Amino acid sequence: MRAAVLAALCLVAVAPGARAQSTGRVRISVNAADQVTSRTLTQSFSVPINVEAAPISTSIDLATAPVFDVGGSYRFLGRLAAGVSVSSLSRNVDGRLDGNIPHPLFFNLPRSISGDLSSLRHEETGVHVYAMYLVPVGTKLAIGGFAGPSHFSVKQALVTDVGYTASYPYDTANFTGAPTQTVSTTVNGYNAGADVSWRFSRALALGGLIRFTGASTTLSVAKGNDVDDEIGGLQTGAGIRVLF
């Protein structure tokens, strides 16, 4: 729905006969948004059990999530502005673990286990620096296209081992849980998108945001336990613009 509204506003922006407006030099924006792009983190590693290697694999679902975004820009030359914004999301995510546990009495006779993972903490903060080109339309509407570099800080709980139970004759094993460790990293990436504002008073406007952010990194839990991650994604939202 938000994307449809933004598309309609963009069509208005290119309509003929639009009159110019005075937009002010300083814009403060506060948005409630969603990161609508989902992704899956996968782990593949092994741990020593019963003098053999026990292969473990996990899949962690990072679904869509709410994002809080705040920022500001300064129009320093005609329609050209520079700005910075900070976006933040945090949530607990779920996943799945599969593994093969070596038999305590016989070599090369693994027992398969599987189970659900829950409450794996994920946090993602992005600092987005950008240049924006503003196009005023009439006396109320303004469209801005922007792009620039981003810096991300990411925290993710990842699996480090596996818990299980077994009883004689040990032909089966049952999953009981998985210890985790929170891994932190920072990485540089990019951002690009559009900002739409509709002024309803001299100093206040309603705004819409559509932004794509991205970066690639590797989360290292331990030697042989690394996770490749594509950070960011498509974000859409709406909020308030304060104009000076």
Long-range contacts (C-beta under 8 A, 24 or more apart in sequence): 2-208, 2-210, 2-236, 2-237, 2-238, 3-210, 3-236, 5-208, 6-194, 6-196, 6-208, 6-210, 6-236, 9-141, 9-143, 9-196, 9-198, 9-208, 10-143, 10-194, 10-196, 12-137, 12-141, 13-135, 13-137, 13-141, 13-143, 15-137, 18-137, 18-138, 19-137, 19-138, 19-139, 20-136, 21-136, 21-137, 21-138, 21-139, 21-140, 21-141, 21-142, 21-199, 22-136, 23-75, 23-134, 23-136, 23-142, 23-243, 24-75, 24-243, 24-244, 25-74, 25-75, 25-76, 25-244, 26-72, 26-73, 26-74, 26-75, 26-243, 26-244, 27-72, 27-73, 27-75, 27-81, 27-83, 27-197, 27-241, 27-242, 27-243, 27-244, 28-70, 28-71, 28-72, 28-241, 28-242, 28-244, 29-69, 29-70, 29-71, 29-72, 29-73, 29-85, 29-195, 29-207, 29-209, 29-239, 29-240, 29-241, 29-242, 30-69, 30-70, 30-239, 30-240, 31-67, 31-68, 31-69, 31-70, 31-207, 31-209, 31-237, 31-238, 31-239, 32-66, 32-67, 32-68, 32-69, 32-237, 32-238, 32-239, 33-66, 33-67, 33-68, 33-69, 33-87, 33-209, 33-235, 33-236, 33-237, 33-238, 33-239, 34-64, 34-65, 34-66, 34-67, 34-235, 34-236, 34-237, 35-64, 35-65, 35-66, 35-67, 35-89, 35-232, 35-233, 35-234, 35-235, 36-64, 36-233, 36-234, 36-235, 36-236, 37-64, 37-232, 37-233, 37-234, 38-62, 38-63, 38-64, 38-233, 39-229, 39-230, 39-233, 41-95, 41-156, 41-158, 41-219, 41-227, 41-229, 42-227, 43-158, 43-159, 43-221, 43-225, 43-227, 45-221, 45-222, 45-224, 45-225, 46-224, 47-161, 47-162, 49-101, 49-102, 50-101, 50-102, 50-103, 50-104, 51-102, 52-102, 52-107, 52-108, 52-110, 53-102, 54-99, 54-100, 54-101, 54-102, 54-110, 54-162, 55-99, 55-100, 56-97, 56-98, 56-99, 56-159, 56-161, 56-162, 57-97, 57-98, 57-99, 58-95, 58-96, 58-97, 58-98, 58-117, 58-158, 58-159, 58-178, 59-95, 59-96, 60-93, 60-94, 60-95, 60-117, 60-120, 60-156, 60-158, 61-93, 61-94, 61-95, 62-93, 62-122, 63-93, 65-89, 65-91, 67-235, 67-237, 69-209, 69-235, 69-237, 69-239, 71-128, 73-130, 73-132, 75-134, 79-133, 79-134, 79-135, 79-136, 80-131, 80-132, 80-133, 80-134, 81-131, 81-132, 81-133, 81-134, 81-144, 82-129, 82-130, 82-131, 82-132, 83-129, 83-130, 83-132, 83-146, 84-127, 84-128, 84-129, 84-130, 85-127, 85-128, 85-130, 86-125, 86-126, 86-127, 86-128, 87-125, 87-126, 87-128, 87-213, 87-235, 88-123, 88-124, 88-125, 88-126, 89-123, 89-124, 90-121, 90-122, 90-123, 90-124, 91-121, 91-122, 92-118, 92-119, 92-120, 92-121, 92-122, 93-120, 93-121, 93-122, 94-118, 94-119, 94-120, 95-120, 97-159, 97-162, 97-175, 97-178, 99-162, 99-175, 101-162, 101-164, 101-166, 101-173, 103-170, 103-171, 104-166, 104-170, 105-169, 105-170, 111-166, 111-170, 111-171, 111-172, 111-173, 113-162, 113-164, 113-173, 113-174, 113-175, 114-175, 115-175, 115-176, 115-177, 115-178, 117-159, 117-178, 120-156, 120-157, 120-158, 120-180, 121-155, 121-156, 121-157, 121-182, 122-155, 122-156, 122-157, 123-153, 123-154, 123-155, 123-156, 124-152, 124-153, 124-154, 124-155, 124-231, 124-232, 125-152, 125-153, 125-154, 126-150, 126-151, 126-152, 126-153, 126-189, 126-191, 126-213, 126-232, 127-151, 127-152, 128-191, 128-211, 128-213, 130-191, 130-192, 132-195, 139-199, 140-198, 140-199, 140-200, 140-205, 141-196, 141-197, 141-198, 141-199, 142-196, 142-197, 142-199, 142-205, 143-194, 143-195, 143-196, 144-194, 144-195, 144-196, 144-197, 145-193, 145-194, 146-191, 146-192, 146-193, 146-194, 146-195, 147-190, 147-191, 147-192, 147-193, 148-190, 148-191, 148-192, 149-188, 149-189, 149-190, 149-191, 150-188, 150-189, 150-190, 150-191, 150-213, 150-215, 150-232, 151-186, 151-187, 151-188, 151-189, 152-186, 152-187, 152-188, 152-189, 152-213, 152-215, 152-217, 152-231, 152-232, 153-184, 153-185, 153-186, 154-184, 154-185, 154-186, 154-187, 154-217, 154-219, 154-229, 154-231, 155-182, 155-183, 155-184, 156-182, 156-183, 156-219, 156-227, 156-229, 157-181, 157-182, 157-183, 158-182, 158-183, 158-219, 158-221, 158-225, 158-227, 159-221, 160-221, 160-222, 160-225, 181-221, 183-219, 183-220, 183-221, 183-227, 185-217, 185-218, 185-219, 185-220, 187-215, 187-216, 187-217, 187-231, 188-215, 189-213, 189-214, 189-215, 189-216, 189-231, 189-232, 190-214, 190-215, 191-232, 193-235, 197-241, 199-241, 199-243, 202-243, 203-242, 203-243, 203-244, 204-240, 204-241, 204-242, 204-243, 205-240, 205-241, 205-243, 206-238, 206-239, 206-240, 206-241, 207-238, 207-239, 207-240, 207-241, 208-236, 208-237, 208-238, 209-235, 209-236, 209-237, 209-238, 209-239, 210-234, 210-235, 210-236, 211-235, 211-236
